[in-house]
Amino acid sequence: MFRYAVATGRAERDPSGDLRGALTPVKVKHHASITDPKAIGALLRSIRGFNGSYITKCALQLAPLVFVRPGELRQAEWQEIDFDKKEWRIPGNKMKMGEAHIISLSPQAIEILQSIHPLTGDGQYIFPSIRSSARPMSENTINAALRRMGYEKDEMTGHGFRSMASTLLHEHGWPHEAIERQLAHAERNKVVAAYNYAEHLPKRKEMMCWWADYLDELAIGAKVMNLRD
């Protein structure tokens, strides 16, 4: 714009150069994540052997299968789970982007939920606080459990399960659009976003079941090249 103004005689100079370095660049926060298949297998085995709270263990086991944001996981409610449809439907007011989200639940995820249901199924939250069943699990619980298992904050975080899934799913050739929709990443067009919460759902269901099976193979130490073949 300023170059046009100078060229047409509307301004004597372009002042935009004076602003270089004046604005602090936005820092993108990177969450530590494990993406090496062998290391993922070791992590999953550590989770299976976790000897802390059973509720925390179930949350740790579910986290890589659904790869939602940590806040969405700890605030999960039983009323959001449809065992018949094998879906977890999170209302928009609980999502970072404000749009409803559907997680297709693999048989492995269903098994975890069924195992914890006798303990917390009478309450609101799937993973309640140890201090009060009327409140969700603390925001520090998952990361604290990872530290207890020996993973430092620069190695793995609760949020890191999302990067783990994104990286490996892309590497194994799953459609970018299905992965992004399952991660509930922002849709620039909010009108479109309101109608797209179920977009690519059949492919996402297939992907989530494949992902759960893939993680099982990693957990037992199998040499997995590409389970989609």
Backbone hydrogen bonds, N-H to C=O, Kabsch-Sander energy under -0.5 kcal/mol:
donor,donor_aa,acceptor,acceptor_aa,energy
5,A,1,M,-2.0
6,V,2,F,-2.3
7,A,3,R,-2.4
8,T,4,Y,-1.8
9,G,6,V,-1.3
10,R,5,A,-2.5
11,A,5,A,-1.3
17,G,14,D,-0.7
18,D,15,P,-1.4
19,L,16,S,-1.4
20,R,17,G,-1.1
22,A,19,L,-2.3
23,L,19,L,-0.7
28,V,26,V,-0.5
29,K,27,K,-0.6
30,H,28,V,-0.6
31,H,29,K,-0.5
35,T,33,S,-0.5
40,I,36,D,-2.5
41,G,37,P,-2.3
42,A,38,K,-1.9
43,L,39,A,-2.2
44,L,40,I,-2.7
45,R,41,G,-2.0
46,S,42,A,-2.0
47,I,43,L,-2.3
48,R,44,L,-2.2
49,G,45,R,-1.4
50,F,47,I,-1.4
57,K,53,S,-2.3
58,C,54,Y,-2.4
59,A,55,I,-2.0
60,L,56,T,-2.5
61,Q,57,K,-2.3
62,L,58,C,-2.2
63,A,59,A,-2.1
65,L,62,L,-0.7
66,V,62,L,-1.7
67,F,63,A,-2.4
72,E,69,R,-0.7
73,L,69,R,-1.9
74,R,70,P,-2.5
75,Q,71,G,-1.3
76,A,73,L,-1.5
78,W,124,Q,-1.8
80,E,77,E,-1.5
81,I,78,W,-1.6
82,D,87,E,-3.2
83,F,81,I,-0.6
86,K,82,D,-1.3
87,E,82,D,-2.0
88,W,103,I,-2.4
89,R,80,E,-2.5
89,R,87,E,-0.5
90,I,88,W,-0.7
90,I,101,H,-2.7
94,K,91,P,-1.9
95,M,92,G,-1.4
98,G,95,M,-1.1
101,H,90,I,-2.5
102,I,197,Y,-0.6
103,I,88,W,-2.8
104,S,102,I,-0.6
105,L,86,K,-2.9
106,S,104,S,-0.6
110,I,106,S,-2.5
111,E,107,P,-2.2
112,I,108,Q,-1.7
113,L,109,A,-2.2
114,Q,110,I,-2.6
115,S,111,E,-1.7
116,I,112,I,-1.4
117,H,113,L,-1.4
119,L,116,I,-1.4
120,T,116,I,-2.0
121,G,117,H,-2.7
123,G,120,T,-1.9
125,Y,133,S,-0.6
126,I,76,A,-2.4
127,F,76,A,-0.6
129,S,132,S,-0.9
129,S,135,R,-2.8
135,R,132,S,-1.6
137,M,74,R,-0.8
137,M,127,F,-2.3
141,T,138,S,-1.3
144,A,140,N,-2.6
145,A,141,T,-2.2
146,L,142,I,-2.2
147,R,143,N,-2.1
148,R,144,A,-2.1
149,M,145,A,-1.5
150,G,147,R,-1.7
151,Y,146,L,-2.6
152,E,150,G,-0.6
155,E,152,E,-2.2
156,M,152,E,-2.0
157,T,32,A,-1.3
160,G,157,T,-0.7
161,F,158,G,-0.9
162,R,159,H,-1.6
163,S,159,H,-0.7
164,M,160,G,-2.4
165,A,161,F,-2.1
166,S,162,R,-2.6
167,T,163,S,-2.7
168,L,164,M,-2.2
169,L,165,A,-2.8
170,H,166,S,-2.1
171,E,167,T,-2.2
172,H,168,L,-1.7
173,G,170,H,-1.8
174,W,169,L,-2.3
179,I,175,P,-2.1
180,E,176,H,-2.8
181,R,177,E,-2.2
182,Q,178,A,-2.1
183,L,179,I,-2.0
184,A,181,R,-0.9
185,H,180,E,-2.0
188,R,186,A,-0.6
190,K,188,R,-0.9
193,A,189,N,-2.5
194,A,190,K,-1.6
195,Y,191,V,-0.6
195,Y,192,V,-1.2
196,N,192,V,-0.9
196,N,193,A,-0.6
199,E,196,N,-2.0
201,L,198,A,-1.6
204,R,200,H,-2.7
205,K,201,L,-2.7
206,E,202,P,-2.0
207,M,203,K,-2.5
208,M,204,R,-2.7
209,C,205,K,-1.8
210,W,206,E,-2.2
211,W,207,M,-2.8
212,A,208,M,-1.9
213,D,209,C,-2.1
214,Y,210,W,-2.6
215,L,211,W,-2.5
216,D,212,A,-1.9
217,E,213,D,-2.0
218,L,214,Y,-2.1
219,A,215,L,-2.5
220,I,216,D,-1.5
221,G,218,L,-1.2
222,A,217,E,-2.4
224,V,222,A,-1.1
225,M,223,K,-0.6
229,D,226,N,-1.5
